[in-house]
């Protein structure tokens, strides 16, 4: 699931309102996250025609980029739990084939008759309700000797592009403290917990490398427009809508000030840190 959200989302939320909300913000969110595709796809090692499954494909932008870069004969199957996102992704498939999208919960779906050569996820694996079961299941989707590459967010302090909204909101109202073990964007910040889960699931040759860079909020919005994007895209915006106009107005003011410090040439860009975790299924 290519998607940053407040911790605690359940699968049922992605199949309903969250999936619709992500779809509505898809152009701006994909423009924000597109820089992550390059290191993630490079980690896949597209060295021959391959069968590739993407976990949490969202609107399909990463799957489409893989097809553009991969050797001829490669197929990419994108899976997501949100029907709204899968429906949108299907509209982007060209006539050349090699790519498809399907509504599937990869945490519980049975393995395909023919396992995949590669598994990839750009921020999708952080939202499994039962990660131990899910990663064991994913091992059965990968062929012996097959490789995976998963991207997850580093700690909140190293991702102010996302965490700043919550930090500012805390100055105005009570925001529930996130459960570090619940589904959410910072579930695997630091990487140790994820590496342990993958090891237990039977994956080998585990390695974690960090990507650090600056992400353009909304794809390159000015501070006021980036604030409106954050209110629409992140779950803190829902809490502020419930809190009422005075609280929302004050957070907008404070967040605009915060974002303005990072605006250059009309676009807000802020630091991000991503763990790119790779490994394989032993032969």
N, C-alpha and C positions, 0 to 999 in steps of 0.2 A: 504494500500500500504505500504508494509513494506519498505521507500525510502527517505533520506535526499537530498534536492536540493535547489538551489537558489530560493528565493521567486518570484512569478509571473507566475508559470506554469499554463497553461490552459489544460482542458481535452483533446483538440485536440493534444497537444504536447505529452501527455502520450500515445495516440493511435498511434503515429508516432515515431519520432526519440528518444524521451526520454525513451519510453518503450523498444526500441531496445538497447539503451545504458545501461539501467539498467540490461537487460537480459545478455548482454555481460560481465558485471561485477558481475553477481549474486553470484558466489562462494565466492569471496572476500567480497562482501557486506553482505551476509548472515553470514559469519564467524565473521564479525565485530559486527553484531547486535544480535547474538544468545543469549547473556547473558540477553537480555530483555525478552525473552520468559518465563523464570521461574516466575518472579513476575507478569507478565501479565496473564499467565494461572492460577496461584494460585488465582488471583483476580476473576476469573470466577466462582470458587466454583463448581468443577465438581463432584457433590455429587450423581449423578444418571445418567442413560442414557439420553442424551440430544440431541436436534436439535440445532446446532450452525451454525451461519453465520459469516464468516470473511470478513470484509470490507477492500478492498485493499490487497488482498492475495499475490500479487507479484508472486514469483516463487513457493510458496506453502510450505515453510519450517515450518512456524508456524502452519499451518493447520495439517501438518503431525505430528508435535510434540504433538498437542492436541489429535489426534487419538491415539498416543502411550500412553498417560497418562489417557485418559478418560475411564470410565466404558464401558464394552461391550455393544453394542447396540447404542452407540453414533454415530451420523452422523455429518459431517462437510462439509459445502458448502462454498467454497471460491469464492469470486467475485472480479474482477478487471477490470478496464477500458482498460487495455492494452492487445490486442490480443496476442502479442509476449510473454508476461509473462504467460498468461493463457495457451497458447500452451505448453510452457516449463513445467509448473506445472502439466499438464495432463500426461506428460511422466513419472512423479515420483509416480503416483498412483499404488499401488500394487494390487494384485488380491483379497485381503481380503475385498474390498469394504468399504463403510461407508464414503467415501470422494469423492468430485467432485469439478470441477472448471468451472467457466462460465464467459464470458465477459459481464459485466453489469456495468452501472453507478449507484451506490447505492444512489447517491444524487437525482435521479429522477425516478428510476425504481419503478413500482407499487408493493405493498406489495404482498407476496406470499399468496396462498389460506390457507396455514397452517403457522401461525407465528412461529418464532423461540423462543426457551427457553433462548438462550444466543446470544449476539452480541459481537464481538471482533474486535479490529483494532490495529495493530502495525504500527503506523505512517501513516495510510491511510486517516484519517478524516481531516487532515490538508490541503487537497488539493481541497476541495469542492469549486466550483465557487460561489455557493449561499448557504452559511452555514445555514442560517435560514431555508430555504426551505428543505435543505438536512436533518437536524436533526429532523425536523417535520416528514419528510418522514420515517426516521429510526424508529421513535417511533411506526409507524404502522407495522414495520417488527417484532417487539418484542411482545411476548404474555404478557397479563396482569400478573404481578408478575415476569416476566422474568428479567434477569440481563444482564448488559453490563460491559465491561472493555475496555477502550481505552487508548492507550499509545501515548503521544505527547512529543515533546522535550521541555525542560525548556529553559531559556534565553540563548542567544548566549555566554555570558560571562561564563556560567557554562557548556558549551559544546565546549571546545577548540579543541576537536578531529575533529569537523566540521568547526568551525568558524575561526580557525587559517589560513586556506587557503585564505580566503577573507581578513583577517587582513594583511597577508603578501603581497597579490596582491595590496592592497591599497598603499603600499610603492613604487610601480612601475608604476601603471596606475590608471586611474579613473574607479572605479567600481560603478555602479548605486546603490544608497541607496535603500534598500528594502522597499516596502510598507508594513507597519505592518498589514494592513487589507487584503492583497492579499494572495492567496494560497501560502504556503511555509512552511518550517520546523519550523520556530520560531513564527508562527502565534499565537500560544497559550502559548508562554513562560510566565510563571507566573501563568497561569491557570484560572485567574478570568474571562477572556473573554469567555473561553470555558464553564465554569460552568454556566455563565449567559445564554448562548445559549441553553444549555441542559435543564435548568430550564424553559425557555420560550417554548421549544419544548414539555414540559409536563413530563419529566423524574423526578423521585423522589429519595430520599435517596442518594443524591449526596455526594461523598467523593473524595478527592484527596490525594494521598500519593506519595511521591517522592522515586524513586530509584536512587541511586548515586553509581557510580563505575567507573572503567577504561575500556575502549574499546580498543581492539587490532586493529589498522588500517590495513585493508585488511585481518584480521584474524591472524596477527602476523608477519608483514613484517618489514624488516630493514628500516632505514630512507630513503635511496635512492629509494627502491622499494615502500615504502609508498607514496613518492612524485609522482611516476609514477601512482600509483593507484588513488591518489587524482586528478591528471590531467585527467584521463580517466573517473572517476566516478562523479565528481562534475561539476556544470555548470560554475564555474569560469574558468575551463580549456578551455571551449569554447570561452570565452572572450579573453583568452591569445592566443589561436590559431589565432583569428582574429587580435590581436595586433602585431603578428609577432615574429620572433625568438629572437631578443635581449631582449624583455620584458619577454618572456617565460623562457629564460635561466637565467635571473636574479631572477625571482620568484622561479625557481627550486633551485637555489643556496641558497636563503634566507630560503625557506621552508625546505630544507634538514637540514640546521643549526637548525631551530626551532624543527623539529622532532627528531634530534639527541639528544637533551637534554632529551627527553622522551624515549629513546631507552634503554631497559634492556634485556640482554641475546638475543640480535639479533632481538628484536621485539619492535615496537613503541606502547606504550599504553598511552592513554590520558583520562582525566576526562570527564565524561558525567553525565548529570542530566535529568531524564525522569519523567514526571508527569503521574502517572497511575490513571485515573479517572474512578470511578465506580458509579453505580446507578441502578435503575430499572424502569420499567413501572408500575405505580400504578395499583392496582387491581380495 
